[in-house]
Amino acid sequence: MGRAFELGRIVATPGAIELLGAAGTDPTELLRRHHGGDWGEVDAHDRRANDAALRHGTRLLSSYTLPGGEKVWIITEADRSSTCLLLPEEY
């Protein structure tokens, strides 16, 4: 997909780090998908919002389901200063 935007500083919440480790999921792969414009399992509204965010510089959201069925979100801030991996309940 190759959509260009900066990730900024990459951070993760303790909950996301613990869940990713327990699931044996490499966060680098999820970040690669997010950065490439593969937003994962977001609804149509969030998909359209992400497409607009690429043009207008607003927040980007991806959602990925891990092997055990749990979800991890990745959010890149509007100013592109940081990207955070977190659990939906931590938002």
Protein Blocks (a to p, Z undefined) as FASTA:
>chain_A
ZZacdebjadddfklmmmmmmnopafklmmmmmmnopnbjadfklmmmmmmmmmnopacd
dddddfkopacdddddfklpaccdddfklZZ
